[in-house]
Amino acid sequence: MSKARHGSRLALLAAVVCIGGLGSAPAQAAEVPTLPGPAQSDPGAAISYAKHHPHSAPPGTNDFSCRPGPAHPHPVILVHGSDGSAYSNWAGLSPKLKAAGYCVFALNYGQKPGTEHYGMQTMTQGAAELEVFVDDVLAATGADQVDLIGHSQGATVARYYINRLGGASKVNRWIGIASPSYGGTFFGIATALQTLPGGNELIVGIGSEALAEQVQGSPFLTALNAGGDTVPGVEYTTIGTRYDEVIQPYTNVALHDPGATNILVQDLCPLDQTGHFNLPYDPFSQQLVLNTLDPAHTIVPPCTFVPLGTGIAGVIIASNF
């Protein structure tokens, strides 16, 4: 789940609380944004820019003439979250990846028909669109494999592609930022709704089918994780936060099976209280991503204070006004 209208509703609900099956999907093509946008340092500003400049591409992405060098042989593909977009999720991390020498790509998947809202269809459909995009990137760059980085829903869409659509042979690393690996209760709100008659339909109505699939215990996640939440040959890394406003309990971000490394930001920097929506824009977390992609050249990022709730107000305002 990410930044935009129903994501902002969840952020608002979470802020209030803090204060007081699986089938084949059509392999339709994802949108490939190409209009260059500026770098951003917080999610609210990125959402606002994306609303006023649809189809914007995060800085440094989607240069299909890019050829990976020996230092970074795997193109990086960025996968946005629910009701987000390539730009709104990745306008902070993408220029840092490009500056570090990576070929970087990003797609808009799961478009709701007749709207500019993405990440709204089932995650099965989103994964099918990602499958096509991965093949296009590999064909254009001449690479053998890619590295996938997903935020929230995007992390699970990418993991479904790897684990269930045969993507493991084409993926070197999977990095999930605030991944709903085992779903969220959203501080009990979603699970309470599910106990009501028609509760699941209500979740779909205020959000999307993909949102309902990310609730803890959903049939989608149960099936995806059955028999193991990883598959051989891929390195999996989750980056989570104790203060996740959406994935509750926050421990549901972690994967359990071989090949998985789970990083909690506060284990490394207790001062950083960044949450779900701000995580892709948090400099400390961004460096963790860079370290995961290139462990031979790890840089210890400065540990600085990030207040609880950073970014939530901006997400709500930018998404609704």
C-alpha positions as CSV (number, residue, x, y, z in Angstrom):
1,M,0.0,0.0,0.0
2,S,1.4,3.3,-0.9
3,K,0.8,7.0,-1.5
4,A,-2.4,8.4,-2.9
5,R,-6.1,8.5,-2.3
6,H,-6.9,5.2,-0.5
7,G,-3.4,5.1,0.8
8,S,-4.0,8.5,2.4
9,R,-7.2,7.3,4.0
10,L,-5.3,4.5,5.6
11,A,-2.7,7.0,6.7
12,L,-5.4,9.2,8.2
13,L,-7.0,6.2,10.0
14,A,-3.6,5.2,11.3
15,A,-2.8,8.7,12.5
16,V,-6.1,8.8,14.4
17,V,-5.4,5.5,16.0
18,C,-1.8,6.6,16.9
19,I,-3.2,9.7,18.5
20,G,-6.1,8.4,20.6
21,G,-7.8,-16.4,-5.2
22,L,-5.0,-16.9,-7.2
23,G,-5.6,-17.2,-10.9
24,S,-4.0,-16.2,-14.2
25,A,-4.2,-12.6,-15.2
26,P,-4.2,-11.0,-18.6
27,A,-0.6,-9.9,-19.5
28,Q,-1.6,-6.4,-20.5
29,A,1.2,-3.9,-20.9
30,A,2.1,-1.6,-18.1
31,E,2.5,2.1,-18.7
32,V,6.1,3.2,-19.1
33,P,6.3,6.8,-18.0
34,T,8.8,8.9,-20.0
35,L,8.2,12.6,-19.0
36,P,11.2,13.5,-16.8
37,G,10.3,14.9,-13.4
38,P,12.5,16.5,-10.8
39,A,14.0,14.8,-7.7
40,Q,11.9,15.0,-4.5
41,S,12.8,14.6,-0.9
42,D,9.4,13.7,0.7
43,P,6.4,11.7,-0.4
44,G,3.8,14.5,-0.2
45,A,5.7,16.7,-2.7
46,A,6.1,13.8,-5.0
47,I,2.4,13.0,-4.9
48,S,1.5,16.6,-5.6
49,Y,3.8,16.8,-8.5
50,A,2.5,13.6,-10.0
51,K,-1.1,14.8,-9.7
52,H,-0.3,17.9,-11.7
53,H,2.1,16.2,-14.1
54,P,0.7,12.8,-15.0
55,H,2.9,10.2,-16.6
56,S,6.0,11.7,-15.1
57,A,9.1,9.4,-14.8
58,P,11.3,9.5,-11.7
59,P,14.6,11.1,-12.4
60,G,17.1,8.8,-14.1
61,T,14.6,6.1,-15.1
62,N,13.5,4.4,-18.3
63,D,16.6,5.2,-20.5
64,F,16.3,2.1,-22.7
65,S,19.7,2.9,-24.2
66,C,21.4,2.3,-20.9
67,R,23.8,-0.7,-20.9
68,P,24.8,-2.1,-17.5
69,G,28.5,-2.2,-16.7
70,P,30.5,-4.8,-14.9
71,A,30.2,-3.0,-11.6
72,H,26.4,-3.1,-11.7
73,P,25.4,-5.7,-14.3
74,H,21.8,-6.0,-13.3
75,P,19.2,-3.3,-14.2
76,V,17.1,-2.1,-11.3
77,I,13.3,-2.1,-11.7
78,L,11.3,-0.1,-9.2
79,V,7.7,-1.2,-8.5
80,H,5.4,1.2,-6.8
81,G,2.6,0.6,-4.3
82,S,-1.1,0.8,-4.1
83,D,-2.7,3.8,-5.8
84,G,0.8,5.2,-6.3
85,S,2.9,5.6,-9.4
86,A,6.5,5.3,-10.5
87,Y,7.0,9.0,-9.8
88,S,5.2,9.4,-6.5
89,N,7.1,6.4,-5.0
90,W,10.5,6.7,-6.5
91,A,11.4,10.4,-7.2
92,G,13.7,10.3,-4.2
93,L,15.5,7.0,-4.6
94,S,15.8,6.8,-8.4
95,P,18.3,9.6,-8.9
96,K,20.5,8.1,-6.2
97,L,20.5,4.8,-8.0
98,K,21.3,6.5,-11.3
99,A,24.1,8.5,-9.7
100,A,25.5,5.2,-8.3
101,G,25.8,3.8,-11.8
102,Y,22.7,1.7,-12.2
103,C,20.4,1.4,-15.2
104,V,17.1,2.2,-13.6
105,F,13.6,1.5,-14.8
106,A,10.1,2.0,-13.4
107,L,6.6,1.1,-14.5
108,N,3.0,2.1,-13.8
109,Y,1.0,-1.1,-13.4
110,G,-2.6,-2.0,-12.4
111,Q,-4.3,1.0,-13.9
112,K,-7.9,1.4,-13.0
113,P,-9.8,1.9,-16.3
114,G,-10.7,5.4,-17.2
115,T,-8.5,6.9,-14.4
116,E,-4.9,7.9,-13.7
117,H,-4.8,5.6,-10.7
118,Y,-2.4,2.7,-10.6
119,G,-1.8,-0.3,-8.4
120,M,-5.6,-0.7,-8.2
121,Q,-6.1,-4.1,-9.9
122,T,-5.4,-7.5,-8.4
123,M,-1.8,-8.2,-7.6
124,T,-2.0,-11.2,-9.9
125,Q,-2.7,-8.8,-12.8
126,G,0.0,-6.4,-11.6
127,A,2.6,-9.2,-11.5
128,A,1.6,-10.2,-15.1
129,E,2.3,-6.6,-16.2
130,L,5.6,-6.7,-14.4
131,E,6.5,-9.9,-16.1
132,V,6.2,-8.2,-19.5
133,F,8.1,-5.2,-18.4
134,V,11.0,-7.3,-17.0
135,D,11.3,-9.1,-20.4
136,D,11.3,-5.7,-22.2
137,V,14.1,-4.4,-19.9
138,L,16.2,-7.5,-20.4
139,A,15.8,-7.4,-24.1
140,A,16.7,-3.7,-24.3
141,T,19.7,-3.8,-22.0
142,G,21.1,-7.2,-22.9
143,A,21.3,-8.2,-19.2
144,D,20.6,-11.7,-18.0
145,Q,18.8,-10.7,-14.7
146,V,17.3,-7.7,-13.0
147,D,17.1,-6.5,-9.4
148,L,13.6,-5.7,-8.2
149,I,12.8,-3.1,-5.6
150,G,9.2,-2.8,-4.5
151,H,7.4,-0.6,-1.9
152,S,4.4,-1.9,-0.1
153,Q,2.1,-3.6,-2.6
154,G,4.9,-3.4,-5.2
155,A,7.0,-5.6,-3.1
156,T,4.4,-8.4,-3.1
157,V,3.6,-7.9,-6.7
158,A,7.3,-8.4,-7.4
159,R,7.5,-11.5,-5.1
160,Y,4.5,-13.0,-6.8
161,Y,6.2,-12.6,-10.1
162,I,9.3,-14.3,-8.8
163,N,7.6,-17.1,-6.8
164,R,4.6,-17.9,-8.9
165,L,5.2,-16.7,-12.5
166,G,8.7,-18.2,-13.0
167,G,10.6,-15.0,-12.6
168,A,13.3,-16.4,-10.3
169,S,15.6,-17.2,-13.2
170,K,15.4,-13.5,-14.3
171,V,15.9,-11.9,-10.9
172,N,19.1,-11.6,-8.9
173,R,17.8,-9.6,-5.9
174,W,14.4,-8.7,-4.5
175,I,14.2,-5.8,-2.0
176,G,10.9,-5.2,-0.3
177,I,10.4,-1.8,1.4
178,A,7.6,-2.0,3.9
179,S,6.5,-5.2,2.2
180,P,3.1,-6.6,3.3
181,S,4.7,-10.1,3.3
182,Y,2.1,-11.4,5.7
183,G,-0.3,-8.5,5.4
184,G,-1.5,-5.9,7.8
185,T,-4.4,-5.5,10.2
186,F,-4.1,-1.7,9.9
187,F,-4.2,-1.3,13.6
188,G,-7.2,-3.7,13.7
189,I,-9.3,-1.6,11.3
190,A,-9.2,-4.0,8.4
191,T,-9.6,-7.2,10.4
192,A,-12.6,-5.6,12.2
193,L,-14.2,-4.8,8.9
194,Q,-13.7,-8.4,7.7
195,T,-15.8,-9.6,10.6
196,L,-18.8,-7.7,9.3
197,P,-21.1,-9.0,6.6
198,G,-19.8,-7.7,3.3
199,G,-16.7,-6.4,5.1
200,N,-14.3,-7.5,2.4
201,E,-16.4,-5.8,-0.3
202,L,-16.3,-2.7,1.9
203,I,-12.5,-2.8,1.9
204,V,-12.5,-3.2,-1.9
205,G,-15.0,-0.3,-2.2
206,I,-12.9,2.2,-0.1
207,G,-9.7,1.0,-1.6
208,S,-9.2,-1.7,-4.2
209,E,-9.0,-5.4,-4.8
210,A,-5.3,-5.3,-4.2
211,L,-5.8,-3.6,-0.9
212,A,-8.1,-6.4,0.3
213,E,-5.5,-8.9,-0.8
214,Q,-3.0,-7.2,1.5
215,V,-5.0,-7.8,4.7
216,Q,-3.4,-10.2,7.1
217,G,-4.8,-13.7,6.5
218,S,-6.1,-12.9,3.0
219,P,-6.6,-15.9,0.6
220,F,-4.0,-14.3,-1.7
221,L,-1.2,-14.0,0.8
222,T,-2.0,-17.4,2.3
223,A,-1.6,-19.0,-1.1
224,L,1.4,-17.0,-2.0
225,N,3.3,-17.9,1.2
226,A,2.1,-21.6,1.2
227,G,5.1,-23.9,0.9
228,G,7.6,-21.2,1.7
229,D,7.7,-17.4,1.1
230,T,11.0,-17.6,-0.9
231,V,12.2,-19.7,-3.8
232,P,15.8,-20.8,-4.5
233,G,18.2,-18.6,-6.5
234,V,17.0,-15.2,-5.4
235,E,18.4,-13.0,-2.6
236,Y,15.5,-11.5,-0.7
237,T,15.8,-8.5,1.7
238,T,13.1,-6.8,3.5
239,I,13.5,-3.3,5.0
240,G,10.9,-2.4,7.6
241,T,10.1,0.0,10.3
242,R,8.7,-0.5,13.8
243,Y,6.5,2.5,13.2
244,D,4.8,1.3,10.1
245,E,1.4,3.1,9.9
246,V,-0.1,0.4,7.6
247,I,1.5,-3.0,8.1
248,Q,0.5,-4.0,11.6
249,P,2.0,-5.8,13.3
250,Y,5.2,-4.5,11.8
251,T,6.8,-8.0,12.1
252,N,4.5,-9.1,9.2
253,V,7.0,-7.4,6.9
254,A,9.6,-10.1,7.5
255,L,10.1,-13.2,5.4
256,H,10.7,-16.5,7.1
257,D,12.4,-18.9,4.7
258,P,15.9,-19.5,3.2
259,G,17.4,-16.7,1.2
260,A,15.8,-13.9,3.3
261,T,17.4,-11.1,5.2
262,N,15.2,-8.9,7.3
263,I,16.3,-5.4,8.3
264,L,14.5,-3.2,10.8
265,V,15.5,0.4,10.5
266,Q,15.4,1.0,14.3
267,D,17.7,-1.9,15.0
268,L,20.4,0.1,13.2
269,C,19.2,3.6,14.0
270,P,16.8,3.9,16.9
271,L,16.5,7.7,16.3
272,D,14.9,7.1,12.9
273,Q,11.1,6.7,13.5
274,T,10.2,6.9,9.8
275,G,7.0,5.1,8.9
276,H,5.4,3.3,5.9
277,F,4.8,6.2,3.6
278,N,8.1,8.0,4.2
279,L,10.3,4.9,4.1
280,P,11.3,5.2,0.4
281,Y,12.2,8.9,1.0
282,D,14.2,8.3,4.2
283,P,17.9,8.9,3.5
284,F,19.0,6.2,6.0
285,S,16.7,3.6,4.4
286,Q,17.7,4.7,0.9
287,Q,21.3,3.9,1.8
288,L,20.3,0.5,3.1
289,V,18.9,-0.2,-0.3
290,L,22.1,0.9,-2.0
291,N,24.1,-1.3,0.5
292,T,21.9,-4.3,-0.3
293,L,22.4,-3.9,-4.0
294,D,26.2,-3.6,-3.7
295,P,27.3,-5.2,-0.4
296,A,30.9,-5.0,-1.4
297,H,30.8,-1.2,-1.1
298,T,28.6,-0.7,2.0
299,I,28.4,2.8,3.4
300,V,27.2,3.3,7.0
301,P,24.6,6.1,6.7
302,P,24.4,8.9,9.3
303,C,21.8,8.1,12.0
304,T,19.7,11.2,12.5
305,F,16.4,11.8,14.3
306,V,13.3,11.4,12.2
307,P,10.1,12.2,14.1
308,L,7.2,9.8,14.4
309,G,4.6,10.5,11.7
310,T,7.0,12.2,9.3
311,G,5.4,12.6,5.9
312,I,1.8,11.5,6.8
313,A,0.3,15.0,6.8
314,G,1.9,15.8,3.4
315,V,0.6,12.5,1.9
316,I,-3.0,13.2,3.1
317,I,-3.0,16.8,1.9
318,A,-1.3,16.1,-1.5
319,S,-3.7,13.2,-2.1
320,N,-6.9,15.0,-1.4
321,F,-6.5,18.6,-2.2
